[in-house]
Amino acid sequence: MSERLAGKATIVIGGARGIGEGVVDVLVREGASVMLADIRKDLADGVADRFGSKVTAVEADISRQGDMERIAALALERFGRIDILCQVAGIYPVKAIEDLPEEEWDRVLSVNLKGPFLAIRACMPQMKRQKYGRIVLTGSITGPLVSWPEHSAYAASKAGLVGLAKTVAIEGAAHNVTINVIEPGNVDTENVRRERGPGHVEFMSKAVPMGRLATPNDCGEAVAFLASDAASYITGTTLVLDGGQVLLEAKV
Ligand SMILES: NC(=O)c1ccc[n+]([C@@H]2O[C@H](COP(=O)([O-])OP(=O)(O)OC[C@H]3O[C@@H](n4cnc5c(N)ncnc54)[C@H](O)[C@@H]3O)[C@@H](O)[C@H]2O)c1
């Protein structure tokens, strides 16, 4: 089968582990050249080493305007274009609303919602100039479709991402710039296992009709599709990948 993203100049933010690593894996397999930006440069270097010249690791914080402008400039210098921008970076702390400090609310919104805004703003002028761009954001079923207790900031940030995408979709449409949001259900990542504790993956699997959590590569496949020519007329929408989790009327 031919590579769907052959030669595409790609930025993946938050690709050093978990879902992001699965996204890098699939995009590279499909032929993309990837600049992997992450606050964990140590982990990002490890991923880049695995893929050789197809992946370059850079240290960047998605919540910082200067960092997003720097990686857009670096990608342009390295590739001469920016075809695909993929945001995966995100944080998901757990706290009841009455115990949630304002600073923590601000940090979640800053990484999960302001960050994608800063990344898009930094890449949009080049995408418009070249009359081509594919932006894929990582949302969640949490926020737009369902929620958990103690996830108010997270859910608000992921719901906000959908509004951001719909608006940018209209602004980018005439310039052949599409933007879409993947909405994973529960994904089996190392961080989820560490943060949610033992038994979580097995417990959550029971809530999924398919009987398992998503893998990072399942998410990578959804991103690759939305970034490919097969999706060139799809913009401003969301793609749920949850093994059927939100379909159940009764969870008993
Ligand atoms: N794991 C799940 O069940 C699940 C479900 C739905 C959506 N998501 C979303 O998928 C994304 C990834 O989740 P994960 O479980 O793989 O998380 P993870 O913590 O394993 O990976 C997140 C990556 O983003 C990086 N990162 C964090 N803050 C950053 C910042 N400020 N700037 C740049 N990089 C930063 C981290 O270093 C890490 O490499 C998040 O946006 C999350 O909200 C996860």
The ligand as an SDF file (V2000), in Angstrom:
LIG
                    3D

 44 48  0  0  0  0  0  0  0  0999 V2000
   -5.1540    8.6330   27.7910 N   0  0  0  0  0  0  0  0  0  0  0  0
   -6.4620    8.7730   27.6250 C   0  0  0  0  0  0  0  0  0  0  0  0
   -7.2790    7.9380   28.0830 O   0  0  0  0  0  0  0  0  0  0  0  0
   -6.9860    9.9540   26.8490 C   0  0  0  0  0  0  0  0  0  0  0  0
   -8.3240    9.9500   26.4470 C   0  0  0  0  0  0  0  0  0  0  0  0
   -8.8210   11.0200   25.7220 C   0  0  0  0  0  0  0  0  0  0  0  0
   -7.9870   12.0710   25.3880 C   0  0  0  0  0  0  0  0  0  0  0  0
   -6.6850   12.0500   25.8000 N   0  0  0  0  0  0  0  0  0  0  0  0
   -5.8270   13.1810   25.4270 C   0  0  0  0  0  0  0  0  0  0  0  0
   -4.7250   12.7010   24.6890 O   0  0  0  0  0  0  0  0  0  0  0  0
   -3.5820   13.4850   24.9490 C   0  0  0  0  0  0  0  0  0  0  0  0
   -2.4290   12.5930   25.3960 C   0  0  0  0  0  0  0  0  0  0  0  0
   -2.7890   11.7860   26.5010 O   0  0  0  0  0  0  0  0  0  0  0  0
   -1.7820   10.6890   27.0840 P   0  0  0  0  0  0  0  0  0  0  0  0
   -2.5740    9.7850   27.9640 O   0  0  0  0  0  0  0  0  0  0  0  0
   -0.9920   10.1210   25.9810 O   0  0  0  0  0  0  0  0  0  0  0  0
   -0.8590   11.6280   28.0080 O   0  0  0  0  0  0  0  0  0  0  0  0
    0.7020   11.5340   28.3780 P   0  0  0  0  0  0  0  0  0  0  0  0
    0.8730   12.3310   29.6140 O   0  0  0  0  0  0  0  0  0  0  0  0
    1.1750   10.1270   28.3500 O   0  0  0  0  0  0  0  0  0  0  0  0
    1.3980   12.2800   27.1450 O   0  0  0  0  0  0  0  0  0  0  0  0
    1.2710   13.6710   26.9810 C   0  0  0  0  0  0  0  0  0  0  0  0
    2.5080   14.1820   26.2690 C   0  0  0  0  0  0  0  0  0  0  0  0
    2.3790   15.6010   26.1630 O   0  0  0  0  0  0  0  0  0  0  0  0
    3.5360   16.1970   26.7120 C   0  0  0  0  0  0  0  0  0  0  0  0
    3.1710   17.4920   27.3010 N   0  0  0  0  0  0  0  0  0  0  0  0
    2.4820   17.7100   28.4450 C   0  0  0  0  0  0  0  0  0  0  0  0
    2.3790   19.0290   28.6700 N   0  0  0  0  0  0  0  0  0  0  0  0
    3.0130   19.6340   27.6380 C   0  0  0  0  0  0  0  0  0  0  0  0
    3.2420   20.9980   27.3050 C   0  0  0  0  0  0  0  0  0  0  0  0
    2.8440   21.9990   28.1060 N   0  0  0  0  0  0  0  0  0  0  0  0
    3.9020   21.2830   26.1650 N   0  0  0  0  0  0  0  0  0  0  0  0
    4.3600   20.2880   25.3600 C   0  0  0  0  0  0  0  0  0  0  0  0
    4.1940   18.9850   25.6460 N   0  0  0  0  0  0  0  0  0  0  0  0
    3.5200   18.6770   26.7590 C   0  0  0  0  0  0  0  0  0  0  0  0
    4.0550   15.2240   27.7440 C   0  0  0  0  0  0  0  0  0  0  0  0
    5.4400   15.4210   28.0440 O   0  0  0  0  0  0  0  0  0  0  0  0
    3.7860   13.8860   27.0540 C   0  0  0  0  0  0  0  0  0  0  0  0
    4.8230   13.5420   26.1730 O   0  0  0  0  0  0  0  0  0  0  0  0
   -4.0150   14.5350   25.9530 C   0  0  0  0  0  0  0  0  0  0  0  0
   -4.3790   15.7170   25.2730 O   0  0  0  0  0  0  0  0  0  0  0  0
   -5.2290   13.9070   26.6130 C   0  0  0  0  0  0  0  0  0  0  0  0
   -6.1050   14.8610   27.1420 O   0  0  0  0  0  0  0  0  0  0  0  0
   -6.1690   11.0300   26.5270 C   0  0  0  0  0  0  0  0  0  0  0  0
  1  2  1  0
  2  3  2  0
  2  4  1  0
  4  5  1  0
  4 44  2  0
  5  6  2  0
  6  7  1  0
  7  8  2  0
  8  9  1  0
  8 44  1  0
  9 10  1  0
  9 42  1  0
 10 11  1  0
 11 12  1  0
 11 40  1  0
 12 13  1  0
 13 14  1  0
 14 15  2  0
 14 16  1  0
 14 17  1  0
 17 18  1  0
 18 19  2  0
 18 20  1  0
 18 21  1  0
 21 22  1  0
 22 23  1  0
 23 24  1  0
 23 38  1  0
 24 25  1  0
 25 26  1  0
 25 36  1  0
 26 27  1  0
 26 35  1  0
 27 28  2  0
 28 29  1  0
 29 30  1  0
 29 35  2  0
 30 31  1  0
 30 32  2  0
 32 33  1  0
 33 34  2  0
 34 35  1  0
 36 37  1  0
 36 38  1  0
 38 39  1  0
 40 41  1  0
 40 42  1  0
 42 43  1  0
M  CHG  2   8   1  16  -1
M  END
$$$$
